[in-house]
């Protein structure tokens, strides 16, 4: 049985970001070749390896903490999972001031929009995404699907 595809997801960042380091080193190497000066092959290889080495933790962190996924089972924001049954309502506006931010952070990251949620116990929380309207729609579909099943 194949797993059901997510209703909505954001990976945080793709692993293709690791390609920028070798491309930068290649551009430097080509610049040396074109200008006719000495070509520092080993230096550019070390630059590429070094940049990849410092980019890997950045990509890993963004994929771990800035990713989200809405499935029929629930909602995962970063390292926090919220079961579908716990979501009572998707708010049209932002959640009240002081509501907890999902995903383990203190605030919503820059360049991300907020989606307010009301949980079944009456607590308000703040979800967030690069495309908050698409996340609001996916979570709304999830809540509607769950209420029609009941």
C-alpha positions in Angstrom: 0.0 0.0 0.0 1.4 3.4 -1.0 1.3 6.1 1.6 -1.1 8.9 0.9 0.6 12.0 -0.5 0.6 15.1 1.8 -2.2 17.6 1.4 0.4 20.4 1.7 4.1 20.5 2.5 7.1 22.8 2.6 10.6 21.2 2.8 12.3 24.2 4.4 15.1 24.1 1.7 16.1 21.6 -0.9 19.4 19.6 -0.8 20.1 21.3 -4.2 21.4 24.3 -2.1 24.6 22.3 -1.7 25.3 22.8 -5.4 26.0 26.5 -4.9 29.4 25.9 -3.3 30.9 23.8 -6.1 29.4 26.3 -8.7 31.0 29.2 -6.9 34.4 27.4 -6.8 34.0 26.5 -10.5 33.3 30.2 -11.3 36.5 31.2 -9.5 38.5 28.5 -11.3 37.1 29.6 -14.7 37.9 33.2 -13.9 41.5 32.2 -13.3 41.6 30.2 -16.5 40.1 33.1 -18.6 42.4 35.8 -17.2 45.5 33.7 -18.0 47.0 33.9 -14.5 48.1 31.0 -12.4 45.3 28.4 -11.8 45.0 27.3 -8.2 43.3 23.9 -8.7 43.8 22.6 -5.2 42.7 25.9 -3.6 39.4 25.9 -5.5 38.8 22.3 -4.7 39.3 23.1 -1.0 37.0 26.1 -1.3 34.3 23.9 -2.8 34.7 21.2 -0.1 34.8 23.8 2.7 31.7 25.6 1.5 29.8 22.3 1.2 31.0 21.4 4.7 29.5 24.6 6.2 26.4 24.4 4.1 25.4 20.9 5.1 24.4 21.8 8.7 22.5 24.9 7.4 20.5 22.8 5.0 19.9 20.1 7.7 18.7 22.7 10.2 16.4 24.4 7.7 14.9 21.0 6.7 14.4 20.1 10.3 13.0 23.3 11.8 11.4 25.1 8.8 9.7 22.2 7.2 6.0 21.5 7.5 3.5 18.9 6.3 -0.2 18.5 6.3 -1.4 14.9 6.0 -4.8 13.2 6.7 -3.3 12.2 10.1 -2.4 15.7 11.2 0.0 18.5 10.9 3.8 18.6 11.4 5.5 21.9 12.0 9.3 21.6 12.3 9.8 19.1 15.1 6.3 19.3 16.5 3.3 17.1 15.4 -0.3 18.0 16.0 -2.9 15.2 15.5 -5.8 16.1 13.1 -8.3 15.4 15.9 -6.8 18.1 18.0 -7.5 20.9 15.5 -11.0 22.3 16.1 -10.9 25.4 13.9 -8.7 27.2 11.4 -9.0 31.0 12.0 -9.4 33.5 9.2 -7.4 36.0 11.2 -4.2 35.7 13.3 -4.4 33.9 16.6 -4.7 36.1 19.8 -1.6 37.8 21.0 0.4 35.5 23.3 -0.6 32.3 21.5 2.1 29.6 21.4 4.0 29.3 18.1 4.1 25.8 16.7 7.4 24.2 15.8 9.4 24.9 18.9 10.3 28.5 18.3 9.5 31.7 20.2 8.4 33.6 17.2 7.3 33.0 13.6 10.4 33.1 11.4 10.9 36.1 9.1 9.4 35.7 5.6 6.7 33.3 6.9 3.0 34.1 7.4 0.8 33.1 10.3 -2.2 30.8 10.4 -4.1 30.8 13.6 -5.5 27.5 14.9 -8.0 26.8 17.7 -7.4 23.4 19.3 -10.2 21.2 20.7 -9.3 22.2 24.3 -9.9 25.9 23.4 -6.2 26.8 23.3 -5.1 29.0 20.4 -1.8 28.3 18.6 0.1 29.9 15.7 1.1 27.8 12.7 3.2 29.4 9.9 4.2 28.9 6.3 5.8 30.6 3.3 2.4 30.4 1.7 0.0 30.9 4.6 -3.1 30.9 2.4 -2.3 27.5 1.0 -1.6 26.2 4.5 -4.9 27.7 5.7 -6.7 26.0 2.9 -5.0 22.6 3.5 -5.7 22.7 7.2 -9.3 23.8 6.6 -9.8 20.8 4.2 -8.3 18.6 7.0 -10.8 19.9 9.6 -13.7 19.6 7.2 -12.7 16.0 6.2 -12.5 15.0 9.8 -15.9 16.6 10.8 -17.7 14.9 7.8 -16.2 11.5 8.9 -17.7 11.9 12.4 
